[in-house]
Amino acid sequence: MHKLLVRRPDAVILLIAGYFVLEFLTRMAMPHSMRYDESQQVFFSQWLTLGYDSQPPLYNWLQTLFISMFGLSLAAISIVKNIVLFLIYLTYYKLARLVLSDKVFAVIATLSLLTIPQFFWEAQRDLTHTVAQLLTINLFLYGIIRTLKAPSLATYLITGAALGLGMLSKYNFALLAAAALVAVWLHPQGRARLFDKRFLLTVVVALLIFLPHGLWLIHNLGLASGRTLGIMEQNAPKDGFIKIIQGPLEFIELVAVICAPTLVFYSLVFGKTLFGNLRQTDEWTRFFETLLLVIGLLVLVLILGIGMTALRDRWLLPFLFLLPIYLCRKMEIAGVRGEDFAKRFVYVPLAMMLIIPTLLLARVTFPGLFKSYEAYNVPYAAFMQQVVTEEGKKPGLVLTDDWLPAGNLRLQVPDVPVMSMFFSNLKVGYQWTADKPILLAWLPRKGADDMPATLTAWLHDTLGPDYAAPAVRQAQVPYIHGRDGDTYRFYYSWVYPK
């Protein structure tokens, strides 16, 4: 394989395409229950609106449009995810080709994404908005570097479109945009490109793309920011000094955790060649250094400014996944040839392409080996079939308290509207008759068997006090691929009009 990639580096695109076909087939072979982000996409697909929750709507729009054309199914969810992931690799390779003269190093940089656990594992199992952001980052930097090298109307348009789409993927894309402005300003050709009248076109295109959601954001700022700020302040210490120290330390720790596997792998493959050449520099290594340094400083300012104490690796991944291109550029300008190390490098990424699907399947097919069940093993389909069969009626509305059951239950009854109290801003029309009762369903909570307060309040406020305390039932349903006797407990209530 390494000989093929040396002779025909562009063959890496076919290799990656084959990998994501395998990943799609793997997901279809797994149980059709879903984790949080997949479930959210199924739930959100009931609406095509300017905004949904604390995340921008780009991925939601893409997924909803695909479902509207091809129908709701797990295949529709998985196809979109794997296409976006494939496009990330494809655009990353194209970006690497712009920065790296050695095509083999561009292949090495691209396949190095398989050494970042937060990308090759978490992005495959979960993550939606983040993967959309990764794609727009590649397009944005591609547009910028093309503009710096050979400016044209098309490159300014590409940069503007990518900037607008990036702001529709995740709000922290603004950090990259600010850092890119500094990096471009310090580039030898940067100021000339910024003072070019075509740069106004970049800004206008970006604003026009973001404007509809931006107007929604102005009127829903609390909804868009509240949950994220709450996560950032989770488990914050009361001591002010410790609070100031905790956030930066966690930031440094996350940077190390994300970068360490790639750095360790590179040190094993390239040895002293890697560390000896880190001192090498040129306009493109300085560009990426400025980009990453400014982003890091901005993140630290945010941490200290808002008292952030809880960070998630997915928030930093979109910036640190550029590390392989940076390292490969360092070695290239030192005179290292990619083909001299291709054979030693390629075995690990190829092995990961087989190990990852195998682990995904094994984790849900043999949960006893791992001594715990995954979200994929929760038997939503069997639960819905059981309660509908027992009642002899399909619901006119399914109402839940959280987003995980909301999407999972909607996948079982695509023709039935579903609402979740977690997203109380999203409402849908429904029929409520004796033949179409309302089904309330929720998952177990620690030390509580009663109906969640949010559901009780909805019944009271929407249907009236007479409906606020329906009988609560339980359903013990065997886990998918579970051991004999292992069941999952669902809670539910049927509500009929009186």
BELZIJO-V131959 format. One record per residue. RES is the residue in three letters. PHI is phi in whole degrees, -180 to 180 (none if undefined). PSI is psi in whole degrees, -180 to 180 (999 if undefined). D_LAST is the distance of its C-alpha to the last C-alpha in Angstrom with 1 decimal. Layout:
res/phi/psi/d_last
RES/PHI/PSI/D_LAST
RES/PHI/PSI/D_LAST
//
This chain:
res/phi/psi/d_last
MET/none/-41/69.6
HIS/-63/-33/71.4
LYS/-66/-40/74.2
LEU/-63/-44/71.8
LEU/-69/-28/70.2
VAL/-73/-44/73.6
ARG/-72/-40/74.9
ARG/-133/79/71.7
PRO/-56/-33/69.5
ASP/-65/-12/67.0
ALA/-64/-16/66.1
VAL/-61/-28/63.9
ILE/-65/-42/61.3
LEU/-67/-38/61.1
LEU/-61/-45/61.0
ILE/-67/-40/58.1
ALA/-60/-44/56.2
GLY/-62/-37/56.7
TYR/-62/-42/55.4
PHE/-78/-22/52.1
VAL/-65/-42/51.7
LEU/-62/-41/52.1
GLU/-65/-39/49.6
PHE/-63/-46/47.0
LEU/-63/-36/47.7
THR/-63/-45/47.4
ARG/-64/-38/44.0
MET/-70/-25/42.8
ALA/-81/-18/44.2
MET/-79/162/42.3
PRO/-55/149/38.7
HIS/-88/11/36.3
SER/-73/159/34.4
MET/-129/153/35.4
ARG/-81/-175/36.7
TYR/-59/-50/35.5
ASP/-71/-39/37.3
GLU/-62/-45/36.5
SER/-62/-39/32.9
GLN/-63/-40/32.9
GLN/-65/-39/34.5
VAL/-64/-44/31.9
PHE/-65/-48/29.1
PHE/-67/-21/31.1
SER/-66/-6/31.9
GLN/-75/-14/28.6
TRP/-132/148/30.4
LEU/-124/97/33.9
THR/-134/168/34.3
LEU/-73/-18/37.3
GLY/-162/155/36.2
TYR/-123/-57/33.8
ASP/-151/-138/34.7
SER/-82/1/37.9
GLN/-116/148/39.8
PRO/-64/165/41.2
PRO/-99/8/39.6
LEU/-56/-53/42.5
TYR/-66/-38/41.5
ASN/-60/-44/37.9
TRP/-61/-46/39.0
LEU/-60/-47/41.4
GLN/-68/-42/38.8
THR/-65/-42/36.1
LEU/-64/-39/38.6
PHE/-66/-43/39.7
ILE/-67/-37/36.3
SER/-65/-27/35.6
MET/-87/-37/38.8
PHE/-118/-1/38.6
GLY/90/161/35.0
LEU/-85/125/33.3
SER/-165/163/35.0
LEU/-63/-34/36.9
ALA/-60/-41/40.1
ALA/-64/-36/39.2
ILE/-69/-46/38.8
SER/-72/-36/42.0
ILE/-61/-48/44.1
VAL/-60/-46/43.6
LYS/-60/-47/44.4
ASN/-73/-30/47.5
ILE/-66/-45/48.7
VAL/-64/-42/48.6
LEU/-63/-41/50.3
PHE/-61/-43/53.0
LEU/-65/-31/53.5
ILE/-62/-49/54.0
TYR/-63/-43/56.9
LEU/-61/-49/58.3
THR/-71/-30/58.4
TYR/-64/-41/59.7
TYR/-64/-44/62.5
LYS/-64/-39/63.2
LEU/-65/-43/63.3
ALA/-62/-38/65.6
ARG/-64/-31/67.9
LEU/-69/-37/68.3
VAL/-90/-32/69.3
LEU/-108/129/71.2
SER/-76/-33/74.2
ASP/-81/113/74.2
LYS/-62/-33/71.6
VAL/-66/-38/71.6
PHE/-65/-33/70.6
ALA/-64/-39/67.7
VAL/-65/-45/66.6
ILE/-61/-44/67.1
ALA/-62/-43/65.1
THR/-67/-47/62.2
LEU/-69/-17/62.1
SER/-67/-17/62.3
LEU/-60/-23/58.6
LEU/-78/4/58.1
THR/-105/3/59.7
ILE/-106/102/57.0
PRO/-56/-39/54.3
GLN/-63/-20/51.7
PHE/-96/-56/52.2
PHE/-72/-21/52.8
TRP/-106/-59/50.2
GLU/-66/-40/47.5
ALA/-68/-27/47.5
GLN/-78/-39/47.0
ARG/-83/-35/44.1
ASP/-142/-155/42.4
LEU/65/123/43.3
THR/-127/-59/42.3
HIS/-62/-36/43.2
THR/-66/-41/46.4
VAL/-69/-34/47.6
ALA/-63/-40/47.1
GLN/-65/-42/49.1
LEU/-58/-41/51.9
LEU/-65/-45/52.2
THR/-69/-31/52.5
ILE/-63/-45/55.0
ASN/-59/-45/57.2
LEU/-66/-39/57.0
PHE/-65/-49/57.7
LEU/-69/-34/60.7
TYR/-61/-46/61.9
GLY/-63/-42/61.9
ILE/-64/-49/63.7
ILE/-68/-38/66.4
ARG/-61/-40/67.0
THR/-67/-40/67.4
LEU/-65/-37/69.8
LYS/-79/-49/71.8
ALA/-147/83/71.8
PRO/-64/142/69.8
SER/-155/169/68.5
LEU/-59/-39/65.9
ALA/-64/-41/63.8
THR/-69/-37/64.0
TYR/-67/-37/62.9
LEU/-66/-44/60.0
ILE/-59/-45/59.0
THR/-63/-43/59.2
GLY/-66/-44/57.0
ALA/-64/-42/54.4
ALA/-65/-37/54.3
LEU/-65/-45/54.1
GLY/-63/-45/51.1
LEU/-67/-35/49.3
GLY/-62/-42/50.2
MET/-69/-20/48.6
LEU/-87/-6/45.4
SER/-92/-52/45.6
LYS/-152/145/45.8
TYR/-67/-28/46.7
ASN/-74/3/49.6
PHE/-60/-24/51.4
ALA/-60/-31/52.7
LEU/-64/-43/54.9
LEU/-65/-42/56.5
ALA/-61/-43/57.0
ALA/-65/-43/58.8
ALA/-66/-38/60.9
ALA/-64/-36/61.8
LEU/-62/-42/63.1
VAL/-67/-45/65.5
ALA/-63/-40/66.5
VAL/-67/-42/67.3
TRP/-59/-37/69.2
LEU/-86/-8/71.4
HIS/-75/146/72.1
PRO/-54/-37/75.5
GLN/-99/2/74.0
GLY/-63/-45/70.8
ARG/-67/-37/71.8
ALA/-63/-36/73.2
ARG/-72/-36/69.9
LEU/-71/-33/67.9
PHE/-87/-1/70.1
ASP/-68/136/70.0
LYS/-62/-21/68.2
ARG/-70/-18/66.1
PHE/-64/-30/64.3
LEU/-61/-34/62.6
LEU/-64/-40/61.0
THR/-57/-47/59.7
VAL/-66/-44/58.0
VAL/-64/-46/56.6
VAL/-61/-44/55.2
ALA/-62/-44/53.5
LEU/-65/-41/52.0
LEU/-64/-39/50.7
ILE/-68/-41/49.0
PHE/-84/-19/47.4
LEU/-54/-50/46.7
PRO/-57/-48/43.2
HIS/-69/-33/41.8
GLY/-60/-39/44.1
LEU/-66/-40/42.5
TRP/-62/-42/39.1
LEU/-62/-40/40.7
ILE/-59/-39/42.0
HIS/-88/-6/38.6
ASN/-133/36/36.9
LEU/-62/-39/39.8
GLY/-63/-43/37.9
LEU/-64/-41/35.4
ALA/-73/-28/38.4
SER/-108/-24/40.6
GLY/-59/-49/38.5
ARG/-68/-41/37.7
THR/-65/-44/41.2
LEU/-63/-35/42.9
GLY/-63/-42/40.7
ILE/-63/-42/42.0
MET/-63/-28/45.5
GLU/-102/11/45.4
GLN/-62/139/43.9
ASN/55/32/45.9
ALA/-70/133/48.3
PRO/-70/154/51.0
LYS/-77/-31/51.4
ASP/-67/124/55.1
GLY/-62/-42/56.0
PHE/-66/-45/59.0
ILE/-63/-37/57.3
LYS/-63/-39/54.5
ILE/-67/-36/57.1
ILE/-78/-36/58.7
GLN/-62/-45/55.7
GLY/-61/-54/54.4
PRO/-59/-39/57.8
LEU/-64/-40/58.6
GLU/-67/-35/55.3
PHE/-62/-48/56.1
ILE/-62/-40/59.6
GLU/-63/-43/58.2
LEU/-66/-40/55.7
VAL/-59/-45/58.5
ALA/-65/-42/60.6
VAL/-64/-41/57.9
ILE/-71/-41/57.2
CYS/-83/-27/60.8
ALA/-57/-49/62.4
PRO/-58/-42/61.7
THR/-66/-44/63.1
LEU/-65/-40/66.1
VAL/-65/-46/66.8
PHE/-63/-44/66.6
TYR/-63/-38/68.9
SER/-66/-32/71.4
LEU/-73/-38/71.6
VAL/-78/-48/72.1
PHE/-98/-15/74.3
GLY/59/-139/75.9
LYS/-64/-21/78.4
THR/-59/-38/78.1
LEU/-67/-58/74.7
PHE/-69/-31/75.6
GLY/-70/-22/79.1
ASN/-105/4/77.7
LEU/-66/-19/75.0
ARG/-79/-14/77.6
GLN/-67/145/77.9
THR/-150/151/76.4
ASP/-154/-172/76.2
GLU/-62/-31/74.2
TRP/-84/-35/71.2
THR/-66/-38/71.1
ARG/-66/-35/71.4
PHE/-61/-49/68.6
PHE/-71/-34/66.2
GLU/-63/-45/67.5
THR/-63/-44/66.9
LEU/-57/-52/63.4
LEU/-71/-36/62.4
LEU/-66/-45/64.2
VAL/-66/-41/62.6
ILE/-60/-45/59.1
GLY/-60/-43/59.9
LEU/-65/-42/61.1
LEU/-64/-40/58.1
VAL/-63/-42/55.8
LEU/-64/-38/57.8
VAL/-62/-43/57.6
LEU/-64/-42/53.8
ILE/-59/-47/53.7
LEU/-76/-34/55.9
GLY/-70/-39/54.4
ILE/-109/7/50.7
GLY/69/36/51.4
MET/-69/129/50.1
THR/-124/-13/50.3
ALA/-123/117/48.1
LEU/-117/157/49.1
ARG/-121/143/48.0
ASP/-61/-28/50.5
ARG/-65/-21/48.5
TRP/-75/-28/49.3
LEU/-98/-22/53.0
LEU/-53/-44/53.2
PRO/-61/-17/53.2
PHE/-100/-37/56.5
LEU/-82/-13/58.2
PHE/-72/-4/57.8
LEU/-82/-7/60.7
LEU/-54/-45/63.1
PRO/-59/-41/64.4
ILE/-62/-42/65.7
TYR/-62/-47/67.4
LEU/-66/-41/69.1
CYS/-66/-36/70.2
ARG/-65/-40/71.7
LYS/-57/-46/73.6
MET/-72/-36/75.2
GLU/-63/-46/75.9
ILE/-72/-14/77.9
ALA/-86/-2/79.9
GLY/94/7/81.0
VAL/-73/140/78.9
ARG/-101/131/78.2
GLY/-62/-37/74.7
GLU/-68/-21/76.1
ASP/-70/-19/78.1
PHE/-119/0/75.0
ALA/-60/-44/72.6
LYS/-61/-45/73.3
ARG/-68/-31/72.7
PHE/-79/-43/69.5
VAL/-69/-22/67.6
TYR/-66/-37/67.0
VAL/-68/-50/64.4
PRO/-58/-40/62.1
LEU/-64/-40/62.5
ALA/-64/-39/61.6
MET/-63/-32/58.6
MET/-65/-21/57.3
LEU/-99/-36/57.2
ILE/-69/-42/56.3
ILE/-62/-52/53.2
PRO/-61/-36/51.3
THR/-63/-45/52.6
LEU/-66/-40/51.2
LEU/-59/-44/47.8
LEU/-69/-45/47.5
ALA/-64/-38/49.0
ARG/-61/-34/46.7
VAL/-100/-22/43.5
THR/-85/-31/45.1
PHE/-127/62/46.8
PRO/-63/-25/44.8
GLY/-62/-30/46.4
LEU/-67/-28/49.7
PHE/-100/0/48.4
LYS/61/28/46.6
SER/-164/155/43.3
TYR/-99/146/40.5
GLU/-91/167/40.0
ALA/-59/-29/36.8
TYR/-65/-23/37.7
ASN/-86/-7/37.2
VAL/-73/127/33.6
PRO/-87/67/31.7
TYR/-63/-42/28.9
ALA/-63/-45/29.2
ALA/-66/-38/29.1
PHE/-62/-49/26.1
MET/-63/-41/24.1
GLN/-63/-40/25.3
GLN/-66/-49/24.5
VAL/-72/-35/20.9
VAL/-69/-40/20.2
THR/-65/-44/22.2
GLU/-64/-39/20.5
GLU/-82/-25/17.0
GLY/76/16/18.3
LYS/-147/147/16.6
LYS/-90/146/17.9
PRO/-72/155/15.8
GLY/-89/-16/15.3
LEU/-157/137/16.5
VAL/-108/127/18.4
LEU/-122/128/18.7
THR/-127/170/21.6
ASP/-97/-17/23.6
ASP/-132/171/27.0
TRP/-86/-25/28.9
LEU/-64/-51/30.4
PRO/-70/-27/27.2
ALA/-59/-54/25.9
GLY/-69/-40/28.8
ASN/-63/-40/29.2
LEU/-75/-34/25.7
ARG/-64/-34/26.0
LEU/-62/-27/29.2
GLN/-82/-28/27.4
VAL/-132/73/24.9
PRO/-60/-22/26.8
ASP/-90/2/24.6
VAL/-109/129/21.4
PRO/-66/146/21.4
VAL/-130/136/21.9
MET/-126/153/21.9
SER/-131/135/23.6
MET/-71/-16/23.6
PHE/-67/-32/27.4
PHE/-116/66/27.7
SER/-67/-14/25.2
ASN/-77/-15/27.3
LEU/-102/112/26.4
LYS/-120/155/23.2
VAL/-141/147/22.2
GLY/-71/150/19.9
TYR/-154/164/17.1
GLN/-105/138/14.5
TRP/-131/102/10.8
THR/-137/178/9.4
ALA/-63/-29/8.6
ASP/-90/-12/12.4
LYS/-134/73/12.8
PRO/-73/168/10.8
ILE/-89/132/12.4
LEU/-106/117/15.2
LEU/-98/131/16.8
ALA/-140/142/20.3
TRP/-151/162/23.3
LEU/-95/163/26.8
PRO/-60/144/28.5
ARG/-124/150/29.7
LYS/-60/124/32.7
GLY/65/23/31.8
ALA/-143/125/28.0
ASP/-111/-6/25.3
ASP/-84/173/22.4
MET/-70/137/20.3
PRO/-57/146/22.5
ALA/-60/-33/22.3
THR/-66/-36/22.0
LEU/-72/-41/18.7
THR/-61/-43/17.3
ALA/-64/-40/18.6
TRP/-63/-44/17.1
LEU/-60/-45/13.5
HIS/-64/-46/14.3
ASP/-79/-30/16.2
THR/-96/-44/14.2
LEU/-101/-22/10.5
GLY/114/161/11.1
PRO/-58/-30/12.2
ASP/-66/-16/9.0
TYR/-109/7/8.9
ALA/-79/-11/12.7
ALA/-136/65/13.6
PRO/-72/162/12.1
ALA/-66/133/14.5
VAL/-95/129/17.6
ARG/-115/164/19.5
GLN/-125/150/23.0
ALA/-133/121/24.9
GLN/-98/112/28.7
VAL/-120/132/30.2
PRO/-61/140/34.0
TYR/-61/151/35.7
ILE/-72/125/37.3
HIS/61/27/40.9
GLY/-86/164/40.2
ARG/-75/157/42.2
ASP/-55/129/41.2
GLY/91/-12/38.6
ASP/-85/119/37.8
THR/-128/159/34.1
TYR/-111/136/31.8
ARG/-99/123/28.7
PHE/-107/150/25.5
TYR/-115/144/22.3
TYR/-160/162/18.9
SER/-146/143/15.1
TRP/-101/137/12.4
VAL/-125/117/9.1
TYR/-106/149/6.3
PRO/-68/142/3.8
LYS/-92/999/0.0
//
